[in-house]
Amino acid sequence: MRKENWSVVGGLAAAGYVAGYYFGSRVYWAKPTALFTSIFLAKSGLLWGMSDSAHRLMGFKENAKEVAANMPHVMQREAY
C-alpha cells in the first residue's frame, strides 16, 4: 500500500472518532460510540486501500511507482 492509502485509513479513523463522539454525546455514550466508529471506518479504509493496491498491482490502475521501484533493468536474470 502507498502512503496515500495509509493516510486515508488514518484520516477516516480520526474523522470516525470525532463523528462518533459528537453523535454519541447525544445519548451519553460518547466514548464507546467514538471508538466503534473509529474502528469501523479505519477497517473500511483499510479494505479500500488494499483493494486499490491490488488493482494497481494487477494493472487495472496506474502503477508507475511500483514498476520504477522494481527496476527490472537493474536486476540480473536468473539462470534456468
mmCIF file of the N, C-alpha and C atoms, coordinates in Angstrom:
data_MODEL
# 
_entry.id   MODEL 
# 
loop_
_atom_site.group_PDB 
_atom_site.id 
_atom_site.type_symbol 
_atom_site.label_atom_id 
_atom_site.label_alt_id 
_atom_site.label_comp_id 
_atom_site.label_asym_id 
_atom_site.label_entity_id 
_atom_site.label_seq_id 
_atom_site.pdbx_PDB_ins_code 
_atom_site.Cartn_x 
_atom_site.Cartn_y 
_atom_site.Cartn_z 
_atom_site.occupancy 
_atom_site.B_iso_or_equiv 
_atom_site.pdbx_formal_charge 
_atom_site.auth_seq_id 
_atom_site.auth_comp_id 
_atom_site.auth_asym_id 
_atom_site.auth_atom_id 
_atom_site.pdbx_PDB_model_num 
ATOM 1   N N  . MET A 1 1  ? 0.836   -1.180  0.000   1.00 0.00 ? 1  MET A N  1 
ATOM 2   C CA . MET A 1 1  ? 0.000   0.000   0.000   1.00 0.00 ? 1  MET A CA 1 
ATOM 3   C C  . MET A 1 1  ? 0.881   1.245   0.000   1.00 0.00 ? 1  MET A C  1 
ATOM 4   N N  . ARG A 1 2  ? 0.406   2.268   -0.641  1.00 0.00 ? 2  ARG A N  1 
ATOM 5   C CA . ARG A 1 2  ? 1.140   3.529   -0.695  1.00 0.00 ? 2  ARG A CA 1 
ATOM 6   C C  . ARG A 1 2  ? 0.839   4.384   0.535   1.00 0.00 ? 2  ARG A C  1 
ATOM 7   N N  . LYS A 1 3  ? 1.626   5.448   0.671   1.00 0.00 ? 3  LYS A N  1 
ATOM 8   C CA . LYS A 1 3  ? 1.423   6.371   1.787   1.00 0.00 ? 3  LYS A CA 1 
ATOM 9   C C  . LYS A 1 3  ? 0.049   7.025   1.705   1.00 0.00 ? 3  LYS A C  1 
ATOM 10  N N  . GLU A 1 4  ? -0.430  7.262   0.498   1.00 0.00 ? 4  GLU A N  1 
ATOM 11  C CA . GLU A 1 4  ? -1.743  7.886   0.334   1.00 0.00 ? 4  GLU A CA 1 
ATOM 12  C C  . GLU A 1 4  ? -2.842  6.996   0.906   1.00 0.00 ? 4  GLU A C  1 
ATOM 13  N N  . ASN A 1 5  ? -2.707  5.688   0.718   1.00 0.00 ? 5  ASN A N  1 
ATOM 14  C CA . ASN A 1 5  ? -3.698  4.766   1.258   1.00 0.00 ? 5  ASN A CA 1 
ATOM 15  C C  . ASN A 1 5  ? -3.675  4.765   2.782   1.00 0.00 ? 5  ASN A C  1 
ATOM 16  N N  . TRP A 1 6  ? -2.480  4.789   3.360   1.00 0.00 ? 6  TRP A N  1 
ATOM 17  C CA . TRP A 1 6  ? -2.383  4.808   4.814   1.00 0.00 ? 6  TRP A CA 1 
ATOM 18  C C  . TRP A 1 6  ? -2.908  6.120   5.385   1.00 0.00 ? 6  TRP A C  1 
ATOM 19  N N  . SER A 1 7  ? -2.724  7.227   4.658   1.00 0.00 ? 7  SER A N  1 
ATOM 20  C CA . SER A 1 7  ? -3.260  8.496   5.147   1.00 0.00 ? 7  SER A CA 1 
ATOM 21  C C  . SER A 1 7  ? -4.783  8.495   5.106   1.00 0.00 ? 7  SER A C  1 
ATOM 22  N N  . VAL A 1 8  ? -5.385  7.822   4.133   1.00 0.00 ? 8  VAL A N  1 
ATOM 23  C CA . VAL A 1 8  ? -6.843  7.692   4.088   1.00 0.00 ? 8  VAL A CA 1 
ATOM 24  C C  . VAL A 1 8  ? -7.331  6.880   5.285   1.00 0.00 ? 8  VAL A C  1 
ATOM 25  N N  . VAL A 1 9  ? -6.625  5.801   5.620   1.00 0.00 ? 9  VAL A N  1 
ATOM 26  C CA . VAL A 1 9  ? -7.001  4.977   6.776   1.00 0.00 ? 9  VAL A CA 1 
ATOM 27  C C  . VAL A 1 9  ? -6.944  5.817   8.054   1.00 0.00 ? 9  VAL A C  1 
ATOM 28  N N  . GLY A 1 10 ? -5.866  6.551   8.243   1.00 0.00 ? 10 GLY A N  1 
ATOM 29  C CA . GLY A 1 10 ? -5.734  7.394   9.432   1.00 0.00 ? 10 GLY A CA 1 
ATOM 30  C C  . GLY A 1 10 ? -6.752  8.519   9.474   1.00 0.00 ? 10 GLY A C  1 
ATOM 31  N N  . GLY A 1 11 ? -7.014  9.121   8.319   1.00 0.00 ? 11 GLY A N  1 
ATOM 32  C CA . GLY A 1 11 ? -7.997  10.197  8.259   1.00 0.00 ? 11 GLY A CA 1 
ATOM 33  C C  . GLY A 1 11 ? -9.402  9.719   8.555   1.00 0.00 ? 11 GLY A C  1 
ATOM 34  N N  . LEU A 1 12 ? -9.755  8.563   8.020   1.00 0.00 ? 12 LEU A N  1 
ATOM 35  C CA . LEU A 1 12 ? -11.078 8.015   8.307   1.00 0.00 ? 12 LEU A CA 1 
ATOM 36  C C  . LEU A 1 12 ? -11.215 7.633   9.775   1.00 0.00 ? 12 LEU A C  1 
ATOM 37  N N  . ALA A 1 13 ? -10.154 7.099   10.366  1.00 0.00 ? 13 ALA A N  1 
ATOM 38  C CA . ALA A 1 13 ? -10.201 6.751   11.783  1.00 0.00 ? 13 ALA A CA 1 
ATOM 39  C C  . ALA A 1 13 ? -10.378 7.999   12.644  1.00 0.00 ? 13 ALA A C  1 
ATOM 40  N N  . ALA A 1 14 ? -9.659  9.045   12.319  1.00 0.00 ? 14 ALA A N  1 
ATOM 41  C CA . ALA A 1 14 ? -9.777  10.291  13.085  1.00 0.00 ? 14 ALA A CA 1 
ATOM 42  C C  . ALA A 1 14 ? -11.154 10.923  12.902  1.00 0.00 ? 14 ALA A C  1 
ATOM 43  N N  . ALA A 1 15 ? -11.626 10.958  11.668  1.00 0.00 ? 15 ALA A N  1 
ATOM 44  C CA . ALA A 1 15 ? -12.955 11.517  11.409  1.00 0.00 ? 15 ALA A CA 1 
ATOM 45  C C  . ALA A 1 15 ? -14.039 10.677  12.078  1.00 0.00 ? 15 ALA A C  1 
ATOM 46  N N  . GLY A 1 16 ? -13.854 9.372   12.101  1.00 0.00 ? 16 GLY A N  1 
ATOM 47  C CA . GLY A 1 16 ? -14.816 8.495   12.756  1.00 0.00 ? 16 GLY A CA 1 
ATOM 48  C C  . GLY A 1 16 ? -14.869 8.720   14.253  1.00 0.00 ? 16 GLY A C  1 
ATOM 49  N N  . TYR A 1 17 ? -13.714 8.975   14.855  1.00 0.00 ? 17 TYR A N  1 
ATOM 50  C CA . TYR A 1 17 ? -13.698 9.230   16.298  1.00 0.00 ? 17 TYR A CA 1 
ATOM 51  C C  . TYR A 1 17 ? -14.440 10.521  16.619  1.00 0.00 ? 17 TYR A C  1 
ATOM 52  N N  . VAL A 1 18 ? -14.170 11.549  15.824  1.00 0.00 ? 18 VAL A N  1 
ATOM 53  C CA . VAL A 1 18 ? -14.829 12.842  16.073  1.00 0.00 ? 18 VAL A CA 1 
ATOM 54  C C  . VAL A 1 18 ? -16.335 12.730  15.845  1.00 0.00 ? 18 VAL A C  1 
ATOM 55  N N  . ALA A 1 19 ? -16.729 12.117  14.742  1.00 0.00 ? 19 ALA A N  1 
ATOM 56  C CA . ALA A 1 19 ? -18.159 11.977  14.445  1.00 0.00 ? 19 ALA A CA 1 
ATOM 57  C C  . ALA A 1 19 ? -18.846 11.086  15.476  1.00 0.00 ? 19 ALA A C  1 
ATOM 58  N N  . GLY A 1 20 ? -18.213 9.999   15.874  1.00 0.00 ? 20 GLY A N  1 
ATOM 59  C CA . GLY A 1 20 ? -18.794 9.122   16.874  1.00 0.00 ? 20 GLY A CA 1 
ATOM 60  C C  . GLY A 1 20 ? -18.934 9.791   18.228  1.00 0.00 ? 20 GLY A C  1 
ATOM 61  N N  . TYR A 1 21 ? -17.940 10.595  18.587  1.00 0.00 ? 21 TYR A N  1 
ATOM 62  C CA . TYR A 1 21 ? -18.026 11.314  19.859  1.00 0.00 ? 21 TYR A CA 1 
ATOM 63  C C  . TYR A 1 21 ? -19.161 12.322  19.823  1.00 0.00 ? 21 TYR A C  1 
ATOM 64  N N  . TYR A 1 22 ? -19.315 13.001  18.688  1.00 0.00 ? 22 TYR A N  1 
ATOM 65  C CA . TYR A 1 22 ? -20.373 14.000  18.550  1.00 0.00 ? 22 TYR A CA 1 
ATOM 66  C C  . TYR A 1 22 ? -21.755 13.350  18.622  1.00 0.00 ? 22 TYR A C  1 
ATOM 67  N N  . PHE A 1 23 ? -21.972 12.312  17.826  1.00 0.00 ? 23 PHE A N  1 
ATOM 68  C CA . PHE A 1 23 ? -23.285 11.676  17.806  1.00 0.00 ? 23 PHE A CA 1 
ATOM 69  C C  . PHE A 1 23 ? -23.545 10.846  19.061  1.00 0.00 ? 23 PHE A C  1 
ATOM 70  N N  . GLY A 1 24 ? -22.512 10.295  19.659  1.00 0.00 ? 24 GLY A N  1 
ATOM 71  C CA . GLY A 1 24 ? -22.678 9.526   20.881  1.00 0.00 ? 24 GLY A CA 1 
ATOM 72  C C  . GLY A 1 24 ? -22.938 10.391  22.097  1.00 0.00 ? 24 GLY A C  1 
ATOM 73  N N  . SER A 1 25 ? -22.522 11.645  22.057  1.00 0.00 ? 25 SER A N  1 
ATOM 74  C CA . SER A 1 25 ? -22.746 12.525  23.202  1.00 0.00 ? 25 SER A CA 1 
ATOM 75  C C  . SER A 1 25 ? -24.222 12.878  23.362  1.00 0.00 ? 25 SER A C  1 
ATOM 76  N N  . ARG A 1 26 ? -24.996 12.702  22.327  1.00 0.00 ? 26 ARG A N  1 
ATOM 77  C CA . ARG A 1 26 ? -26.428 12.981  22.413  1.00 0.00 ? 26 ARG A CA 1 
ATOM 78  C C  . ARG A 1 26 ? -27.146 11.959  23.291  1.00 0.00 ? 26 ARG A C  1 
ATOM 79  N N  . VAL A 1 27 ? -26.631 10.741  23.349  1.00 0.00 ? 27 VAL A N  1 
ATOM 80  C CA . VAL A 1 27 ? -27.260 9.691   24.153  1.00 0.00 ? 27 VAL A CA 1 
ATOM 81  C C  . VAL A 1 27 ? -26.348 9.258   25.303  1.00 0.00 ? 27 VAL A C  1 
ATOM 82  N N  . TYR A 1 28 ? -25.344 10.064  25.630  1.00 0.00 ? 28 TYR A N  1 
ATOM 83  C CA . TYR A 1 28 ? -24.426 9.829   26.756  1.00 0.00 ? 28 TYR A CA 1 
ATOM 84  C C  . TYR A 1 28 ? -23.571 8.572   26.583  1.00 0.00 ? 28 TYR A C  1 
ATOM 85  N N  . TRP A 1 29 ? -23.264 8.229   25.348  1.00 0.00 ? 29 TRP A N  1 
ATOM 86  C CA . TRP A 1 29 ? -22.361 7.119   25.053  1.00 0.00 ? 29 TRP A CA 1 
ATOM 87  C C  . TRP A 1 29 ? -21.235 7.614   24.157  1.00 0.00 ? 29 TRP A C  1 
ATOM 88  N N  . ALA A 1 30 ? -20.649 8.705   24.507  1.00 0.00 ? 30 ALA A N  1 
ATOM 89  C CA . ALA A 1 30 ? -19.702 9.364   23.619  1.00 0.00 ? 30 ALA A CA 1 
ATOM 90  C C  . ALA A 1 30 ? -18.481 8.503   23.314  1.00 0.00 ? 30 ALA A C  1 
ATOM 91  N N  . LYS A 1 31 ? -17.806 7.997   24.335  1.00 0.00 ? 31 LYS A N  1 
ATOM 92  C CA . LYS A 1 31 ? -16.554 7.267   24.096  1.00 0.00 ? 31 LYS A CA 1 
ATOM 93  C C  . LYS A 1 31 ? -16.770 5.920   23.426  1.00 0.00 ? 31 LYS A C  1 
ATOM 94  N N  . PRO A 1 32 ? -17.729 5.095   23.848  1.00 0.00 ? 32 PRO A N  1 
ATOM 95  C CA . PRO A 1 32 ? -17.917 3.828   23.133  1.00 0.00 ? 32 PRO A CA 1 
ATOM 96  C C  . PRO A 1 32 ? -18.320 4.017   21.672  1.00 0.00 ? 32 PRO A C  1 
ATOM 97  N N  . THR A 1 33 ? -19.166 4.998   21.419  1.00 0.00 ? 33 THR A N  1 
ATOM 98  C CA . THR A 1 33 ? -19.582 5.262   20.042  1.00 0.00 ? 33 THR A CA 1 
ATOM 99  C C  . THR A 1 33 ? -18.407 5.785   19.228  1.00 0.00 ? 33 THR A C  1 
ATOM 100 N N  . ALA A 1 34 ? -17.588 6.624   19.829  1.00 0.00 ? 34 ALA A N  1 
ATOM 101 C CA . ALA A 1 34 ? -16.418 7.161   19.130  1.00 0.00 ? 34 ALA A CA 1 
ATOM 102 C C  . ALA A 1 34 ? -15.439 6.048   18.780  1.00 0.00 ? 34 ALA A C  1 
ATOM 103 N N  . LEU A 1 35 ? -15.199 5.139   19.707  1.00 0.00 ? 35 LEU A N  1 
ATOM 104 C CA . LEU A 1 35 ? -14.275 4.036   19.430  1.00 0.00 ? 35 LEU A CA 1 
ATOM 105 C C  . LEU A 1 35 ? -14.829 3.106   18.351  1.00 0.00 ? 35 LEU A C  1 
ATOM 106 N N  . PHE A 1 36 ? -16.115 2.817   18.425  1.00 0.00 ? 36 PHE A N  1 
ATOM 107 C CA . PHE A 1 36 ? -16.710 1.932   17.428  1.00 0.00 ? 36 PHE A CA 1 
ATOM 108 C C  . PHE A 1 36 ? -16.625 2.535   16.031  1.00 0.00 ? 36 PHE A C  1 
ATOM 109 N N  . THR A 1 37 ? -17.027 3.792   15.877  1.00 0.00 ? 37 THR A N  1 
ATOM 110 C CA . THR A 1 37 ? -16.997 4.395   14.542  1.00 0.00 ? 37 THR A CA 1 
ATOM 111 C C  . THR A 1 37 ? -15.565 4.567   14.054  1.00 0.00 ? 37 THR A C  1 
ATOM 112 N N  . SER A 1 38 ? -14.638 4.845   14.951  1.00 0.00 ? 38 SER A N  1 
ATOM 113 C CA . SER A 1 38 ? -13.239 4.966   14.559  1.00 0.00 ? 38 SER A CA 1 
ATOM 114 C C  . SER A 1 38 ? -12.707 3.641   14.018  1.00 0.00 ? 38 SER A C  1 
ATOM 115 N N  . ILE A 1 39 ? -12.970 2.558   14.735  1.00 0.00 ? 39 ILE A N  1 
ATOM 116 C CA . ILE A 1 39 ? -12.514 1.239   14.286  1.00 0.00 ? 39 ILE A CA 1 
ATOM 117 C C  . ILE A 1 39 ? -13.217 0.824   13.010  1.00 0.00 ? 39 ILE A C  1 
ATOM 118 N N  . PHE A 1 40 ? -14.520 1.086   12.928  1.00 0.00 ? 40 PHE A N  1 
ATOM 119 C CA . PHE A 1 40 ? -15.289 0.709   11.741  1.00 0.00 ? 40 PHE A CA 1 
ATOM 120 C C  . PHE A 1 40 ? -14.793 1.437   10.497  1.00 0.00 ? 40 PHE A C  1 
ATOM 121 N N  . LEU A 1 41 ? -14.587 2.744   10.608  1.00 0.00 ? 41 LEU A N  1 
ATOM 122 C CA . LEU A 1 41 ? -14.125 3.492   9.446   1.00 0.00 ? 41 LEU A CA 1 
ATOM 123 C C  . LEU A 1 41 ? -12.670 3.187   9.110   1.00 0.00 ? 41 LEU A C  1 
ATOM 124 N N  . ALA A 1 42 ? -11.843 2.894   10.114  1.00 0.00 ? 42 ALA A N  1 
ATOM 125 C CA . ALA A 1 42 ? -10.454 2.511   9.837   1.00 0.00 ? 42 ALA A CA 1 
ATOM 126 C C  . ALA A 1 42 ? -10.414 1.185   9.085   1.00 0.00 ? 42 ALA A C  1 
ATOM 127 N N  . LYS A 1 43 ? -11.250 0.228   9.495   1.00 0.00 ? 43 LYS A N  1 
ATOM 128 C CA . LYS A 1 43 ? -11.305 -1.053  8.778   1.00 0.00 ? 43 LYS A CA 1 
ATOM 129 C C  . LYS A 1 43 ? -11.833 -0.869  7.361   1.00 0.00 ? 43 LYS A C  1 
ATOM 130 N N  . SER A 1 44 ? -12.816 0.014   7.201   1.00 0.00 ? 44 SER A N  1 
ATOM 131 C CA . SER A 1 44 ? -13.336 0.284   5.864   1.00 0.00 ? 44 SER A CA 1 
ATOM 132 C C  . SER A 1 44 ? -12.266 0.924   4.984   1.00 0.00 ? 44 SER A C  1 
ATOM 133 N N  . GLY A 1 45 ? -11.522 1.862   5.538   1.00 0.00 ? 45 GLY A N  1 
ATOM 134 C CA . GLY A 1 45 ? -10.435 2.488   4.796   1.00 0.00 ? 45 GLY A CA 1 
ATOM 135 C C  . GLY A 1 45 ? -9.328  1.509   4.465   1.00 0.00 ? 45 GLY A C  1 
ATOM 136 N N  . LEU A 1 46 ? -9.052  0.587   5.370   1.00 0.00 ? 46 LEU A N  1 
ATOM 137 C CA . LEU A 1 46 ? -8.037  -0.429  5.129   1.00 0.00 ? 46 LEU A CA 1 
ATOM 138 C C  . LEU A 1 46 ? -8.462  -1.355  3.991   1.00 0.00 ? 46 LEU A C  1 
ATOM 139 N N  . LEU A 1 47 ? -9.719  -1.753  3.980   1.00 0.00 ? 47 LEU A N  1 
ATOM 140 C CA . LEU A 1 47 ? -10.213 -2.592  2.890   1.00 0.00 ? 47 LEU A CA 1 
ATOM 141 C C  . LEU A 1 47 ? -10.165 -1.849  1.557   1.00 0.00 ? 47 LEU A C  1 
ATOM 142 N N  . TRP A 1 48 ? -10.514 -0.575  1.567   1.00 0.00 ? 48 TRP A N  1 
ATOM 143 C CA . TRP A 1 48 ? -10.447 0.205   0.341   1.00 0.00 ? 48 TRP A CA 1 
ATOM 144 C C  . TRP A 1 48 ? -8.996  0.333   -0.130  1.00 0.00 ? 48 TRP A C  1 
ATOM 145 N N  . GLY A 1 49 ? -8.072  0.587   0.791   1.00 0.00 ? 49 GLY A N  1 
ATOM 146 C CA . GLY A 1 49 ? -6.666  0.720   0.430   1.00 0.00 ? 49 GLY A CA 1 
ATOM 147 C C  . GLY A 1 49 ? -6.092  -0.570  -0.128  1.00 0.00 ? 49 GLY A C  1 
ATOM 148 N N  . MET A 1 50 ? -6.462  -1.703  0.475   1.00 0.00 ? 50 MET A N  1 
ATOM 149 C CA . MET A 1 50 ? -5.974  -2.986  -0.042  1.00 0.00 ? 50 MET A CA 1 
ATOM 150 C C  . MET A 1 50 ? -6.553  -3.271  -1.426  1.00 0.00 ? 50 MET A C  1 
ATOM 151 N N  . SER A 1 51 ? -7.812  -2.913  -1.636  1.00 0.00 ? 51 SER A N  1 
ATOM 152 C CA . SER A 1 51 ? -8.426  -3.089  -2.944  1.00 0.00 ? 51 SER A CA 1 
ATOM 153 C C  . SER A 1 51 ? -7.744  -2.198  -3.987  1.00 0.00 ? 51 SER A C  1 
ATOM 154 N N  . ASP A 1 52 ? -7.470  -0.956  -3.614  1.00 0.00 ? 52 ASP A N  1 
ATOM 155 C CA . ASP A 1 52 ? -6.789  -0.034  -4.517  1.00 0.00 ? 52 ASP A CA 1 
ATOM 156 C C  . ASP A 1 52 ? -5.389  -0.540  -4.855  1.00 0.00 ? 52 ASP A C  1 
ATOM 157 N N  . SER A 1 53 ? -4.685  -1.040  -3.854  1.00 0.00 ? 53 SER A N  1 
ATOM 158 C CA . SER A 1 53 ? -3.346  -1.577  -4.069  1.00 0.00 ? 53 SER A CA 1 
ATOM 159 C C  . SER A 1 53 ? -3.387  -2.814  -4.968  1.00 0.00 ? 53 SER A C  1 
ATOM 160 N N  . ALA A 1 54 ? -4.351  -3.679  -4.749  1.00 0.00 ? 54 ALA A N  1 
ATOM 161 C CA . ALA A 1 54 ? -4.465  -4.880  -5.580  1.00 0.00 ? 54 ALA A CA 1 
ATOM 162 C C  . ALA A 1 54 ? -4.773  -4.516  -7.020  1.00 0.00 ? 54 ALA A C  1 
ATOM 163 N N  . HIS A 1 55 ? -5.627  -3.522  -7.234  1.00 0.00 ? 55 HIS A N  1 
ATOM 164 C CA . HIS A 1 55 ? -5.940  -3.105  -8.599  1.00 0.00 ? 55 HIS A CA 1 
ATOM 165 C C  . HIS A 1 55 ? -4.720  -2.503  -9.284  1.00 0.00 ? 55 HIS A C  1 
ATOM 166 N N  . ARG A 1 56 ? -3.890  -1.784  -8.530  1.00 0.00 ? 56 ARG A N  1 
ATOM 167 C CA . ARG A 1 56 ? -2.653  -1.254  -9.115  1.00 0.00 ? 56 ARG A CA 1 
ATOM 168 C C  . ARG A 1 56 ? -1.706  -2.378  -9.493  1.00 0.00 ? 56 ARG A C  1 
ATOM 169 N N  . LEU A 1 57 ? -1.532  -3.343  -8.599  1.00 0.00 ? 57 LEU A N  1 
ATOM 170 C CA . LEU A 1 57 ? -0.563  -4.413  -8.850  1.00 0.00 ? 57 LEU A CA 1 
ATOM 171 C C  . LEU A 1 57 ? -1.038  -5.375  -9.941  1.00 0.00 ? 57 LEU A C  1 
ATOM 172 N N  . MET A 1 58 ? -2.345  -5.460  -10.181 1.00 0.00 ? 58 MET A N  1 
ATOM 173 C CA . MET A 1 58 ? -2.863  -6.288  -11.275 1.00 0.00 ? 58 MET A CA 1 
ATOM 174 C C  . MET A 1 58 ? -2.888  -5.539  -12.596 1.00 0.00 ? 58 MET A C  1 
ATOM 175 N N  . GLY A 1 59 ? -2.610  -4.235  -12.568 1.00 0.00 ? 59 GLY A N  1 
ATOM 176 C CA . GLY A 1 59 ? -2.534  -3.464  -13.797 1.00 0.00 ? 59 GLY A CA 1 
ATOM 177 C C  . GLY A 1 59 ? -3.821  -2.768  -14.191 1.00 0.00 ? 59 GLY A C  1 
ATOM 178 N N  . PHE A 1 60 ? -4.813  -2.752  -13.326 1.00 0.00 ? 60 PHE A N  1 
ATOM 179 C CA . PHE A 1 60 ? -6.064  -2.091  -13.660 1.00 0.00 ? 60 PHE A CA 1 
ATOM 180 C C  . PHE A 1 60 ? -6.014  -0.592  -13.395 1.00 0.00 ? 60 PHE A C  1 
ATOM 181 N N  . LYS A 1 61 ? -5.046  -0.136  -12.605 1.00 0.00 ? 61 LYS A N  1 
ATOM 182 C CA . LYS A 1 61 ? -4.856  1.279   -12.306 1.00 0.00 ? 61 LYS A CA 1 
ATOM 183 C C  . LYS A 1 61 ? -3.404  1.638   -12.563 1.00 0.00 ? 61 LYS A C  1 
ATOM 184 N N  . GLU A 1 62 ? -3.101  2.914   -12.446 1.00 0.00 ? 62 GLU A N  1 
ATOM 185 C CA . GLU A 1 62 ? -1.742  3.411   -12.651 1.00 0.00 ? 62 GLU A CA 1 
ATOM 186 C C  . GLU A 1 62 ? -0.815  2.803   -11.608 1.00 0.00 ? 62 GLU A C  1 
ATOM 187 N N  . ASN A 1 63 ? 0.317   2.272   -12.060 1.00 0.00 ? 63 ASN A N  1 
ATOM 188 C CA . ASN A 1 63 ? 1.268   1.667   -11.121 1.00 0.00 ? 63 ASN A CA 1 
ATOM 189 C C  . ASN A 1 63 ? 2.712   1.994   -11.497 1.00 0.00 ? 63 ASN A C  1 
ATOM 190 N N  . ALA A 1 64 ? 2.948   3.217   -11.939 1.00 0.00 ? 64 ALA A N  1 
ATOM 191 C CA . ALA A 1 64 ? 4.298   3.611   -12.357 1.00 0.00 ? 64 ALA A CA 1 
ATOM 192 C C  . ALA A 1 64 ? 5.287   3.584   -11.196 1.00 0.00 ? 64 ALA A C  1 
ATOM 193 N N  . LYS A 1 65 ? 4.842   3.918   -9.999  1.00 0.00 ? 65 LYS A N  1 
ATOM 194 C CA . LYS A 1 65 ? 5.750   3.910   -8.849  1.00 0.00 ? 65 LYS A CA 1 
ATOM 195 C C  . LYS A 1 65 ? 6.216   2.487   -8.534  1.00 0.00 ? 65 LYS A C  1 
ATOM 196 N N  . GLU A 1 66 ? 5.308   1.536   -8.628  1.00 0.00 ? 66 GLU A N  1 
ATOM 197 C CA . GLU A 1 66 ? 5.680   0.156   -8.333  1.00 0.00 ? 66 GLU A CA 1 
ATOM 198 C C  . GLU A 1 66 ? 6.628   -0.401  -9.397  1.00 0.00 ? 66 GLU A C  1 
ATOM 199 N N  . VAL A 1 67 ? 6.378   -0.050  -10.644 1.00 0.00 ? 67 VAL A N  1 
ATOM 200 C CA . VAL A 1 67 ? 7.245   -0.522  -11.729 1.00 0.00 ? 67 VAL A CA 1 
ATOM 201 C C  . VAL A 1 67 ? 8.633   0.080   -11.583 1.00 0.00 ? 67 VAL A C  1 
ATOM 202 N N  . ALA A 1 68 ? 8.705   1.378   -11.260 1.00 0.00 ? 68 ALA A N  1 
ATOM 203 C CA . ALA A 1 68 ? 10.006  2.028   -11.078 1.00 0.00 ? 68 ALA A CA 1 
ATOM 204 C C  . ALA A 1 68 ? 10.738  1.473   -9.857  1.00 0.00 ? 68 ALA A C  1 
ATOM 205 N N  . ALA A 1 69 ? 9.992   1.091   -8.832  1.00 0.00 ? 69 ALA A N  1 
ATOM 206 C CA . ALA A 1 69 ? 10.631  0.560   -7.626  1.00 0.00 ? 69 ALA A CA 1 
ATOM 207 C C  . ALA A 1 69 ? 11.255  -0.807  -7.873  1.00 0.00 ? 69 ALA A C  1 
ATOM 208 N N  . ASN A 1 70 ? 10.680  -1.582  -8.773  1.00 0.00 ? 70 ASN A N  1 
ATOM 209 C CA . ASN A 1 70 ? 11.228  -2.914  -9.051  1.00 0.00 ? 70 ASN A CA 1 
ATOM 210 C C  . ASN A 1 70 ? 12.488  -2.854  -9.905  1.00 0.00 ? 70 ASN A C  1 
ATOM 211 N N  . MET A 1 71 ? 12.634  -1.864  -10.732 1.00 0.00 ? 71 MET A N  1 
ATOM 212 C CA . MET A 1 71 ? 13.787  -1.651  -11.601 1.00 0.00 ? 71 MET A CA 1 
ATOM 213 C C  . MET A 1 71 ? 14.228  -2.950  -12.295 1.00 0.00 ? 71 MET A C  1 
ATOM 214 N N  . PRO A 1 72 ? 13.438  -3.462  -13.212 1.00 0.00 ? 72 PRO A N  1 
ATOM 215 C CA . PRO A 1 72 ? 13.791  -4.733  -13.838 1.00 0.00 ? 72 PRO A CA 1 
ATOM 216 C C  . PRO A 1 72 ? 15.081  -4.676  -14.655 1.00 0.00 ? 72 PRO A C  1 
ATOM 217 N N  . HIS A 1 73 ? 15.465  -3.503  -15.144 1.00 0.00 ? 73 HIS A N  1 
ATOM 218 C CA . HIS A 1 73 ? 16.696  -3.416  -15.936 1.00 0.00 ? 73 HIS A CA 1 
ATOM 219 C C  . HIS A 1 73 ? 17.946  -3.545  -15.064 1.00 0.00 ? 73 HIS A C  1 
ATOM 220 N N  . VAL A 1 74 ? 17.836  -3.309  -13.761 1.00 0.00 ? 74 VAL A N  1 
ATOM 221 C CA . VAL A 1 74 ? 18.979  -3.412  -12.859 1.00 0.00 ? 74 VAL A CA 1 
ATOM 222 C C  . VAL A 1 74 ? 19.123  -4.845  -12.343 1.00 0.00 ? 74 VAL A C  1 
ATOM 223 N N  . MET A 1 75 ? 18.022  -5.539  -12.218 1.00 0.00 ? 75 MET A N  1 
ATOM 224 C CA . MET A 1 75 ? 18.058  -6.896  -11.678 1.00 0.00 ? 75 MET A CA 1 
ATOM 225 C C  . MET A 1 75 ? 18.684  -7.862  -12.687 1.00 0.00 ? 75 MET A C  1 
ATOM 226 N N  . GLN A 1 76 ? 19.455  -8.807  -12.191 1.00 0.00 ? 76 GLN A N  1 
ATOM 227 C CA . GLN A 1 76 ? 20.072  -9.788  -13.080 1.00 0.00 ? 76 GLN A CA 1 
ATOM 228 C C  . GLN A 1 76 ? 19.086  -10.896 -13.365 1.00 0.00 ? 76 GLN A C  1 
ATOM 229 N N  . ARG A 1 77 ? 19.191  -11.439 -14.544 1.00 0.00 ? 77 ARG A N  1 
ATOM 230 C CA . ARG A 1 77 ? 18.325  -12.541 -14.932 1.00 0.00 ? 77 ARG A CA 1 
ATOM 231 C C  . ARG A 1 77 ? 18.740  -13.802 -14.195 1.00 0.00 ? 77 ARG A C  1 
ATOM 232 N N  . GLU A 1 78 ? 17.766  -14.609 -13.876 1.00 0.00 ? 78 GLU A N  1 
ATOM 233 C CA . GLU A 1 78 ? 18.053  -15.875 -13.208 1.00 0.00 ? 78 GLU A CA 1 
ATOM 234 C C  . GLU A 1 78 ? 18.444  -16.922 -14.226 1.00 0.00 ? 78 GLU A C  1 
ATOM 235 N N  . ALA A 1 79 ? 19.389  -17.766 -13.849 1.00 0.00 ? 79 ALA A N  1 
ATOM 236 C CA . ALA A 1 79 ? 19.794  -18.858 -14.733 1.00 0.00 ? 79 ALA A CA 1 
ATOM 237 C C  . ALA A 1 79 ? 18.839  -20.023 -14.518 1.00 0.00 ? 79 ALA A C  1 
ATOM 238 N N  . TYR A 1 80 ? 18.286  -20.521 -15.600 1.00 0.00 ? 80 TYR A N  1 
ATOM 239 C CA . TYR A 1 80 ? 17.367  -21.655 -15.509 1.00 0.00 ? 80 TYR A CA 1 
ATOM 240 C C  . TYR A 1 80 ? 18.030  -22.923 -15.949 1.00 0.00 ? 80 TYR A C  1 
# 
